[in-house]
Structures are given as structure tokens and as C-alpha cells.
């Protein structure tokens, strides 16, 4: 492979070597001193794997172009890789790159059910289950709509579902993405450069030159001879690292949980609420990332304030022309939002197959040996549960502060709630007869009257008292 890389114009081969490292496995090592920012490697455009290169191939190109609306970028690249691997002649350089690729991957779609159980309840668990089914469906579509129509190009014995999964993981784990000046993005695989492993401790140091089409690797920090050379994939949580790249970073500071917020179109005042969401940069279905640094983003509260708004809350927004997404609409609305969040977080945490304390014990006792699939899955579960616990605590703190403020504002020793709907509000109307209960409005008072009638008559002040 090295001679082909030299002949292809790759610059920097004499300063790097393939080596096995204890923690990361196969990677690239430095043969000399590098200063941070110094160019380490240049991979020319001609040997990059891109969709455009696949389209330019004289054999497979026309077929792929005819299907470009039906094929994703990942599918196109995966099929191109399998095509090159299947050829018995020609494509000598590209085949050498394919031969140097790993024969198997450890991303979560290859986990057994038992291994995946270590992160039961996590988003990775759900996504992996869905992804496995999606891959089967996509493969069936490819066989029926593409492979079977061109068996001379796609011999089914070399394009099995296992081959397809392997090629997809090759793309997911080794491709690089770059934004271009025209606003479009490009996804590519770069021979030799794809052997660089990830480290969060180096600066992002890979760059794409849109004018030449070449890929550059710079030193993300100072290196000495013998050091492993890294690139930085970005701030990626463990659930995504394991799904796409097949590894995790213990105690990953970038761990997150993607919270999906959804409102059905049939909900009351949906169109009015949808406009409010759009004005806040959201939509009726919004996925918001909770993180260790920001476990309860403002956008979650913005969404739910609108979702939980009743007719009177919406009237307040219209009357006062306030930005309902940025501030409390009413005490009752905010309490309902926070109570719903707390309950949701409790339910999400309850659904994890193994709670965080037990997982910590199991990892410490070696029940999940380091580096195994189950060990990686357990670390994903730990990270997501930590984020959700922080989010729940944040919501509980906000609710406690709100109810404390309400007690001070109202002069009552406990939160003032509507006797009918239990909403909390600073201003509630007293029952005019008994003066013993409060309501948030006339509607609640009427709705509660049958239940309240007996108490009201018993406690109401007696009329007709004799004046002294």
C-alpha cells in the first residue's frame, strides 16, 4: 500500500508509521518531532473516496448516477467500496486501501442483545434497535431496486447484508465531513489518513482545500518521535462515538441526552402555538440536546411553556406582547411545565435497565471487562443517566424556587393552588361565599361547585346577625 500511496502523491509518509498502541490499537505514530500546527500529511484529491469520484467511474458511475435521488451519500460510498473490493482486476490502488481496512468493527449495530442490554433504556439502545431494522429494510430495497438489475456489477455473493453493514461502518467510522465555500458539504474517505485515531486532547487539525480537492492533516499538538498522532473528531458524546466509531471515552465531558419534544396537530390551539415555536427557532417536533454543561437548556422551557399554555396564557402573550419563549408566562404555567419535566425525567431514569449506582459497582468489580462491548455500552448508560439526573435536579431546583417565591408573594405558608385544577398562581379569586378556597377563574369555580357546595354552606359566615 505504501508504494501506491507514494506513487499517488501522498506527502508525509516518511515521517509517519503504522503501529499498534496499547489503548487505541492500530494507529499512526510520529517518526520525528512536530510542532503544533505543522503540516503532517497531504492526501491528494485523486485518491479520495467521494461521491463525485464514484460517479466518475466508467463502470459503476452511470448506474449510481441514475439512482442518485434514491441513494444517500453513505449508501453511495458504501456501494462504491464494495464494488472496488469485488473486482478481480483493475482498481489496484483503491483495492490496496480496501485490503488495509479493518475486517470487522465494534460499533453498536454488531452488538449481541446481551451486550446491548448494558445500556438498556438509553437513547443508544433505542437507536441501535431501530438502526438494525433500518439496515435490513434498506438492504432489501437495494437488492430489489439496484443489485438484482445489475448482477454483472453487483454479484450478490459479494454484496450480502453483512458486506453492506461492514461497508456502512467503514464510512461511518472513517469518513470526514467538511463545509465548502458554496455552503455545501463533502464527505470523504482518505487513505492512510483514516488510520488516525481520535483524541479530545488535541485541536481539530484536519482540513480540506476546496480549490485543489486535497486533504491536509496538521499537528494538533507538539509530538515527539514515537508518539501516537491524533486528530479530533469533535465534541462527541459516548452514545454517538459507540454507534459510529465503535469506542467510548470513560467520563466523557461531552456526554448528552437528546430529548424529543412533540405535540400532535390535533392539540388545542396548535396552529397558534406552532407559530410561537417557529418564532423561537423550534417546531412542533423538536429534539434538544441536554448536556453535562447545560442539562436543562432554555429551549426546553421555551418549548414547554408554549405547549402547556392554556387560553388565558395565550391571551397574556397576545395582550402583553411578551416573548413567551424567554420568560415565565404565568406561575401556574411554569409550575405545570416544571412538574411535567420532573416526572418525565423520573420516568426516563426509571426505564434504564441498570441504575447508575449498580453500574458503577459492576464496572468496579470487573463484571464488564474493560474494552468489551458490554463495558462500552455501560459507559454510554452512565453518561446519559448523569445528564438526566442533573436535568431533573435543575428542574426541581427551579420549581422549589418558584414555589418559595409564590409563598412570599402571596403571604401563604404553602403554595396557593386552585381548588379545582391545582394550578399555582400568584393571584387566585376567593370563593365569595365562604372565603375558604381559591380558584384561578370562574370556569374552575363553576366546575368545582358540586364538590365544594357542602363545605361552602357549612363554613360561610351567617347572615342576619344582631347589631350591638
N, C-alpha and C positions, 0 to 999 in steps of 0.2 A: 504493500500500500504506500510506503514511504516514497518509493521511486516514482509512482504515479503522481503523488502529491507534488513532488519536486518538478516533474515534467509539466504539471498543470499550473505552475507559477505560484504555489503557496510559499509565502515568505515567513521565515522564523523557525523552520524545522530544526535547524542546528542548535537552537537554544532551548528546546523542549524535548521531553521524552515521555513515552507511555510508561506508567509504573503502577504497581499495586500499593495502596495505602491502607493502614490498619482500620481507620474509621469509615472511610468512604469507598474503599475498593479501587477499581480501575480509574485512573485519572492522569493528568499531565503534571510532570514535575519540571522544575526550573534547572537548567544546566549552568546558569550564570546569575550574576546579580542584576536585578531590575529595580529601577526607581519608579515610584508611583506615578502613573500617567504615561509611562514609556510604552511605545507600541511593541507588543509581543508577537503578534501573529496577524498575517493578512491572508484571507482566503478569497481568491478571485471569483468574479461573477460566474465564469464559465462552468464551475463545478458545484455550484449551489443547487440544492433541490428546491425548486419553486413551482408554482402552478404554471407560470409562463414557460418555464423550461419543459414541463410535461406537455404543454400544448404544442411546443415547437418540435417534439419528437415525430419523426416521419411515420412511425407505425402506430403508436398509441395516441398521438396528438389529436388527429381528426376525430377519433371516437370520443375522447374526453371532451373536446370542444362541443361536440353535438349534444353532450349531456351536462354542460356546464351549469344550466339552471337547476338541474336536479341534484348535482353533486356539491357537497360542501368543500371548502379548502382542505380540511383534514382528510376527507374521503379521497379527493383527487391525489393528494400527496401519498396517501397510504397505498392506493392502487398503483401509482407510478413506481413506488418502491417494490411492491410485489411483482410488478411486470419486469423490472430490471433483474430481480432475483430469479425469476423463472426462465430467463433467456439462456440458452445453451451456448450462444456465441454472440460476439459484439458486446458493447457496453462494458468493456474490460475495466475501465477506471471506476465507473459507478458501482460495478459489481464488487470490486475490491472494498469499496466503502461499506456496502451491504454486508459483506462477509465479516467485516470488523465490528459490526453491530452486535449487541448482546443477543443471545439466543432466547432469553426469557426476561420477563420484567416482574417487578413486585408491586405494581400498582394495585389498587383495591379490587379491580374487576377480576383479578386472578385469585382472590382470597376464597378459601372454603367458607361454608356457612358458619362453622365453628370458630374460625379465625375472625370473621366479621362480627360475631356476637360480642366480642370485647368492646365494641363501640355501639352496641345496640342503643337506640334512642337518639343517636347523634344525627346531624344532617348528612354526614358521610355515609352512614348506614343506609338511609333512605335513598340518597342519590345513587349509591353503588347498585342497590337493588334495581332501581329504575334504569340505570345505565346498562346493566347486563341485559335487560329485556329489550332496550332500545337497540343495542348492538345486534341482537338476534333479528329484530324486525328489519333493521337497515340492511343486514347481510342478505336476508331473504329477498328484499327489493332489488339489491344489486345482482343477485343471481338471475332473477326473473327478467329484469329490465336491461341488463348490460352483459353480464358474463355469458349467459346462455345464447345471446345473439352474436357473440364474437368468440367462439370457443377456440379459434386459431390463435387469438391474442391472450385469452384468459382460460387456460386449461384448468378445469375445476379441481383437479388433483393438487394444483399448486396455489389455488385460491380458495382454500377451505375457510370455515369460520374461525378456526384457530389461527390460520395465517393472517386473516383480516384483523383479528384482535391484536396480534403481535405488531402488525404494521401501524395500527392506530396508536398503540402505546409508544412505538418508535417516534411518531410525530408528536404526540403529547409531551413526551419526556425530553425530546432533543431539539424541537423546533424553537426558533427565536422570532419574536414579533417586533416590528419597527413601524413607526408612523412616518409617512413620507410628506414632502413639502406640499403635495396636492391634496392632503387630507386623507388619502387612502392609506391602508396599512398593507404590509407584506409579511408573510410567514415563510420562513426558510429553514432548511437544514444545511449545516456547514460541515463537510468532512474534516476530521481531526479536531476542529474547534468544539464539536459536540461531545468530546471526551472531557471537557472542563466541568468540574463539579461546582455545586453551589455553596457559598458561604455568606451568611448575613454580615460578616465582619469585614468585607471588602466593599469598596464603592462599585456602583454599576459601571462596567467597563467594556461592554461590547457595543459596537456602533456599526451602522450600515450607511454606506456612501451611496445616496440615490443617483448621483451623476455617473459613477463608474459601475455601480452594482456590486462593489466589493464589500466584504465584511472585515472589520478590524477588531482585534482584541487588545486592550490596553491593560497595563498592570494596575489592579485595583488597590494595591498597597506595595510597599517595598518587599522584594523577595531575595533570598539568598540561595545559592546553589543547593539543590536537594529539597527545597520547599515545594509543597504542592501548590500549583497555581489555580486560583478560583475565579469564577465570575459570580455576580449577584443576580439571582433571578427576580429579585424584588421583594417587597414586604408581603410574604405569602404565608397564610395560616397553615397549620398542620393538616386540616381536612382537605385542603387543595393540594398540598405537597404530596400527600399519600395517594390521592386519586390520580394525579397527573404524572408525578415523578417517582413514586414508589418509595419514599422515605419520609421521616419526620425529624423535627428538631425538638428534643425534650425541653419543656418550659419555654416554648416558642412565644416571644413577646408579641408576635403578630396574630396569635390565635383569635378567632372570631366566631360569631354565630349569625347566620343570615336569617333574620326574622321576616317572615312573609305576612304582610297585612293585606286583607282582602275584604271588599264589600260587594255584595251582589247587586246587580242593576235594579232588582225589584225592591230594594230597601227604601224606606220613606225619604223623600227629598233628595233622591240620588243625584239627579242632574244638577241641582243647586250645590250639592256637596262636591260633585266631581269638578265643577268649575273652581271651587275653593282649593281642592287638591292640586289642580293644574297650576293655579296661581302660585302655589308653594313649591312647585317643581316636583310634584308627586303625581300619582294616578290612583285609580280605584284599586288596582293591584300593585303594591309597592313592596320591593324587597330591600330591607335596610340592614346594613351590617352593624352588629353590636361587637365591640372590641374590648380588650382589657383596658385600653386607654380611655375609651368612651363607651361604657357599657349601656348607656341609655341616651342615644343621640336625640337632639331636639326634633329631628324629623319624625321620630316615632310619636312624640307627643303632639306634633302638628297634625299628623295623620289622624290620630285617635280623637283629638278634640273635635275635628270635623265629623268623623264617623259617629261619635256619640252625641252630637249636638241635636237637641230637640227643637221644636218650633220656636220656643222662646229664646233659645240660644242663637238660632239663626237670625231671629229678629234683632237681637242685641248687635250681632255683627253688622247687619244692614243699617240699623239706626245709628250706631256709633261709628260706623265705617272703620272698624278696627281690623287689624290683621289677625284673624282668628288663629292663624298657624303659629304665631310668635308669642302670644301671651295668653293668660288664663281668660276664658270667656266668662265663666261663672264658677263659683265654688262647687256647685253641685255637679257641673260637667267635669271639672278637674278631678273631683273625688271619684266619679264613675270611671274616668279614664285610668287613674292610678290603681283603683281596685281591680279593674279588668286586667291590667298589666300584671299585677302581683299574682293573681290567680292563674294567668296564662303561664308565667314563668314557673310557678309551683308545679303546674301540670307537666310542662316540658321537662323539668328536672326529675319529676317522679317517673317519667317514661324511660329514663336511661336504665339500661339493664343492670348496671352495676354502679352504685353511688360512689362519689369521689373518694370518700374515706376508705372504702373497701378496695377500690382500685389502687390507691396508694399502698395499702398493705400488700396486695398481690404483687405489685411491681417490686416492692422492697424484699419480699420473700422469694422472688425469682420464679413465681408461678408462670409469668410470661417472660421467658429468657430474652435478654437484650438482642435486638436486631431481628427477632422473628416477626411474622406478620401480625400475630395477636398482640405483641408488645407495641408495635406501631399503632394498631387500632386503639389500644388502651390509652395511648398518649393523645390521640385525637379526642377521645371521650373526656379525658381530664381537662383539656383546653376548653372545650365547649361548655362543660359544666362550670368551670371557673368563671367564664364570661357571663353565663346565665345567672349564677349566684350574685355576681356583682350587680347585674342589671336589676335583679329582684330587690337587693338591698337598697339600691338607689331609688327605686320606686317606693319602697317602704319608708325611706327617709323623707321623701318629698310629701308623702301622704301624712306622715306624723307632723311635719312642719306645717302643712296646710290645716290640719285639724287643730293644732295648737294655736295657730293664728285665728281660726274661727272662734275658738273658746274665748280668746282675748277680745275679739271684735264684738262678740255677741253678749259677753258678760255671763255666759253659762259655764258650768263646770264640766260639761260634756259636749260633744259635737251636736249642734242643733240640726235635727233631721225632720223632714216632712213625715207626718204620722201615717200617710198613705203609701208613698213611694220610697221613703227612707233616704231621699236625696238630702245632701247637706247644702245649706245656703246661709249666707250672712243675714239676709232679710227674709223672714217667713211670716206669714199672716197668722195671727191668733184666731182661734175659734171665738167668734163674737159672743157666744152664749156662756161657755164655761171658762174661757180664758186658760184652759189647761193644756191644749195641744196646738200644734202649729202646722201650717200647710204651705206648700210652695205656690199654690194658686187655687182659684175657685174650682177647677176641674178635679183636683185631688180632694178638696173638701167635700164635694158632692159624692165622689166615688167612695169615700170613706165613711159616709154618714150612717149607713146601716150598722156598721160595726161600732161606731162611736156613740150612737144615739143614747143608749142606756147610761153610759158613763157621763155623757154630757148633761143629761137630765138630773143625775144624782149629785153632780158637783157644781152645777150652775148656781150662782147667787140667787136667793129667794127674793121675789119682788113683794111690794106692799108692806114694807117694814114700817113700824110706828115711829114717827119722829119724836124725839125728845123735846 
